[in-house]
Amino acid sequence: MRSSPAAARTTGTTGADRRHGVMLRLVGAGVMFTVMADTTATTLAVGVLRYTSAGTGMPLGDLVWLTSAAFIPIAALLATAGRWADLFGRRRVLAVGLVVFVLGAIATVTVDSWSWVLAARAVQGAGAAAIIPASLGLLLGELPESQRRGAIAMWSSASGLGCLLMQAGGGWLAATVGWRSLFVPDVVIGVALLIACFALPPGKRSTAKGVPDVLGAWLLAAGIAVIVLAISKAMAWGMDVVWLALAALALLGGALAQARHHRLPAIDLALWRRPRFVWGWMATWGFGALSYGLLTVQPLYLLHLGYPMLEVAMWLTPTSVAMVVTSYLAGRAVKRIGAYGLIYAGSLLCGGACVLVLMQAGPTVWGLIASVVVGVGVGALAPGTSVATTLSARPHQYASAVGAATMARMVGGAVGVAVVSVVIDHPFMTGPFAGLAGALAMCVAISVLIGALALTKITRMRPDPGDVMIKVPRRMLLELRMTLATVAAEADALLPVETRTPPADTPMDSRTDSRTGASMDPVPRQRAAEPGPLAGTRGPSN
């Protein structure tokens, strides 16, 4: 028997939606896989340059610019890129970002001068700033609501997988080919993702019309870039960074002023009016500082002890495995314990693991256990912070929310890397591992701050102003019900005794006449209209 054309169309649409869902998940996970693999490659390259002749004796403060050069444009452009993805189409912004990212990776591998390497890393950062919010915004905008938490979990766990594979294979690449080969996977995977973009749906676009706020976007980007620069060079430039801080405040103030008056601002101020988003943004900022700080300390600690790159990779692999597994499980458990429950647990585990490492004199079994616990903690923090920020936004703001939240993570990461490098070069503790121990102590302090923030949010759950649209109709219905009940009681009091509504606790079929014992008719008979307050309101008589 042939199927009807309508059924065939329905089946075809369902199959197309399923294929789109699979491709959306693969591309979204591939983007985070690539970005995290690139970040891990940078931290490994810094360690190689620090402890081998390839670094030519450069101080750690200069070497970490291999990381900061990418973090600055990512942090500066994420919010704007997310906003533009919502306005112009998320697939379009994703494709453009991938082209820029791949070109930057090619330049990083091929150019000779250190200054050009840093410039190429900045180009990669600009591309990453576009693909991160566009990929997750496209993913959440096209999937049904019931599948969004699982998609975020997969998106977050892909970052752990990228870290895992880069740590496992990056040690071999750096040891056999050289530190520049660590960025070759960016080119290969970036090209594959660019080809896959053509199989994606175009994504929903905002219905707002007009020219976007280009001036506000530049002001925001410049302000964030100056902030990160001031933090990174605080020890080297001394009091001169105060002028940078004032300049950054002026630039950010100009961006906010533009956002208040422009029709299509670079900053979506509606997000910042939602307390849930603000809390999630602060937690994400702390998570960035903690995770990237730990990611920098781990290889430096092992390389400082004289371990070769291949053994360093073996020591780091359990951390990434724990991160991948925990991210997946935490994404499934977020409905039960909540996003801030995951954030609190993750910060507690990371802080405890750092304390355990501080108690060891070198790499031991307990140090390996602590490394696994760090992976579990970071694996819990990643989906917890992603859910806390992203799902606090409206559907048309998903890319903007992802951009602003990931900006917080990258700004926090820039702060974490800068603080770690400063503490390692200028230790405030004593002993053979004074700098590294001080860096771990700073990670413990950041863990405590994140945990305190999450615990405060858990114990002081307040209603979100965005939920007023749900509460107002319910309150109106309750008031209407009370009003109707009052009117019914007053009307019943005005009716004759024979026609009043019987008490609710007396069954209609069990009432009898007190004089004759005969059953009374449960349905009152219609009476002729009579003078009174309700006369003429009961309809015509039979």
Disulfide bonds with the S-S distance in Angstrom:
none
